[in-house]
Amino acid sequence: MSEITRSPLIVQKEQELKQLKQQHKKVSDQLQKQKQKLENVKTEIVELQRKGSEVVVSKMEAMQQLIHDLVAIAQEISKSKRFTKHERKEAREFAKEFGQMDDYEEHLDQIKQAREEAFEYFKAEREQNENGEYAKFNFFEEFAVKLPEEEQRNIRKIFLRLATKFHPDKANTPRETEHFNSIMQRINQAYEQGDIATLLDIEKQYVDYSSEQFKEATELEGLLQWIDKEIKRLDNELTLLTLQLERTKLELKNIDQSDVGKMRKQNQNAAKRGEDMDTMLVEMDISLTQLMGLRDILKEFLTQEIWDNQKLEKYMHSSGMMKNQLQQPSFFGDDTDLSPEELALLMDMLFGGEEIRPRKRRKR
């Protein structure tokens, strides 16, 4: 073997093989990073959709109900003879101020309607399939890059190679059957997604063809054949991995340039100003707490048959309502730096509707 390894031809082939392995690893690492980035982007968008279609709407519904309660209590006080004329006037003005939030209620109605239209996006995520696993609606299917026929054929060759080896019918024991079923699930999923990297990883993990071939390479001719086969295999894999890397990058680009991608970017930019979705939810929680406290005070006025304007103003001042009057959170309203067109796009993407439009900005 020492004479073989000193052959100039063997040295040349080994150097070529080494360079291919380095390129293979480099592209594999790049692909893994892009795949992870793609998964993170999808997860972020789905979470924004979920918060927009479920969490935000539920909080807005609670807020609107509290506003209705406040108006109803104030109107009841304004009509009650148990209160003085001045107190009834104060209650009427209070009811009028909160009753003028028509744009808020109209906006909520539009969002609720759009939520119903977008419900199908998330329905599949809540339903369990026959295996007890949660099925996931492929919201991003339109952004995926279609596999060329030749690339599809090459991937299928690897799929068939693995499927032949790990078909559950080939198992000898119940434990091995379970193991083969688990591997086949990974193989099928990777094949459906055109994920050549995962198929190659499975093959590398369980089927080491190169070692089997190397054992037979005991002479110069055999060693050369083994190296040539390895070069051919790695070169083929490198081509497939490079193609998948290009497809993954293009899919990311498609998402970034889409409406949902722009929505994600807007949310990221808003986060820098403290106006992203999570900040908005915190603001809504504060507003809900303020409204509940205000409702309790009005109920107390009704029970005690006295309108205490000083107590009302003191509460509003201490709770921050004097500084930040009840209005839609900055993510939706006047304090945001987004243009009306950007806000319209944001609402469309959050709730899946085409009729949602932001309220007009008031002149400051």
Order of alpha helices (4+ residues) and beta strands (2+ residues): alpha-alpha-alpha-alpha-alpha-alpha-alpha-alpha-alpha-alpha-alpha-alpha-alpha-alpha
